[in-house]
């Protein structure tokens, strides 16, 4: 049996198991920093990024959001769709 970083038997750990919402891939991957605002992320199906040089670094096309919780990242996706329809 495989055990994930949350000490749960894989693949039952909902935090490690990536899923989708409105075509976006949701994932839980908490960085090793005390700020929890980036624990959940969602990436759109058309996400693209390009290297813009040392000054700007990697620049994405906007189809990526971050949040503290799974519900928060879903709300961010909904807000992204609302902004696109305006």
N, C-alpha and C positions, 0 to 999 in steps of 0.2 A: 504494500500500500504506500502510495506517495503522500507526503505531508507537505502542505504549502507553508509559506512564511507566517501565516496566521495560525499555524498548528492545527489545521483542519485537514481532514482527508480529502485529497483532490479527487474528482472535480466538484465536490460538494461546496467548496468555499465560494460563496456568492461574490465576495470581494475580489477574488482572483479571476473568476470566470468572466471573460469578456462577453458582453451581449450587445444588442442593437436597439435603437429607438429611432424611428423615422428614417431608417437607412444609415444612421450614424453608428459607429462602433464606440461603445462605452467601455471604459476600463478603469480599474482601481490599481494605482501604483503609487503609494505614498512615498515622496522623496524623503531622504534622511535629514530633514530640517524641521524645526519646531512649528513652522507655519503650515496649517492644514488646508489652506485654500486651494491647493493644487492636487489633492489626493485623488480626485476623480477627473477624468478627461473624456472628451468625445471628439471624434474625428469624422468629418463628413466624407462621403464617397468620392468627392471631387477634390479633396485636399491636395494642395501642391505647395511646395516651398522652393525657394531658390536662394543661392548664396549671393549676397549683395556687396560683399567685400568686408574688410576688417571693421569698418566703422559701423555698418548696419547689421552685419552677421546674416543669419538666416531670416528670411521674410516669407511668411505664409500668405495664402490667399484668403484667410479669414474663416475657413471651415474647420476651426478647432476651438473648443471652449474648455474651461476648467472650472471646478467647483469643489466645495468642501465635502458634499454628500452626493449620492446617486440622484436623489430627487433634485438637488441643486443643479446638477449638470443637465438633467432633463429640462428644467426651467430655462437654462441658458440656451439649449437647442431651440426651444419654442420661441424664445426672444429673438434668436438669430433668424428664424423663419419669418417672424413678424416684421423684422427690419428689412428683409429681402422683398417682402410683398408691398412695402410702402413706396 
